Amino acid sequence: MTKWRTEISSSGEDAFIRGKPLEEVMEMDFSDGIWLLLKGRMPSDEESDLFNTVLSCCIDHGVGNPSTVASRTVQSGGNGMNTSVAAGVMALGDKHGGAIEDCMEMLQSDKDARKIVEEKLENGEKIPGLGHKVYDEQDPRAEKIFGKAEELELDGESVKKMKEIQRIFAEEKVELVINVDGAIAAVMSDLGWEPELGKGFFIIARTPGLVAHVREEMDEEDFRREEGEYTGEKE
């Protein structure tokens, strides 16, 4: 029988996380433990500060987004915390949290900002990281992330590239805000993270919000039914 092998952690009396005793990890800030778990090393003080900002900005964003609606709807059907939260996580997709991965791939590609914009326009594709249904002038979460990165002197080529993409797209078509996905993708790329973890950052950050919404929904009347309108033809 094949054994499971991992460099991540061990269990038992001598439990380790990425080579550090679990007791030592238990003394860390939670965000530092997450960084260690995913990256395999401890963050610098500046990296820790910025990563905490990235996670905190995504912790929740109202009741009307797909993941929160999914979690609360499933909970209203009489399911448990784990099932309801899982439903919310499964609702995270390319248009809700998933753009981080696509944007990181775009920013880490060899194509310059103008080439990216030209190809997207030619193919009629949206640019990940640009535009938001709520924010027209600026996404305050993105501005906070960029401001923190600049303050810590961690804003690098990917941040510059994201802002250049926004500028060129505004010249060629329409001015759109850099959304929180774009800001996270830019700073995490500058910190040396791989695109495959893009959705993971959002899942980790948003799960506490889903737990809070599910708990609140537990106190509501079971089987929440929303208003619907039949639009088909009548015989």
Beta strands, then each sheet from edge to edge (+ up, - down):
strand 1: 16-17
strand 2: 20-21
sheet 1: 1+ 2-
end
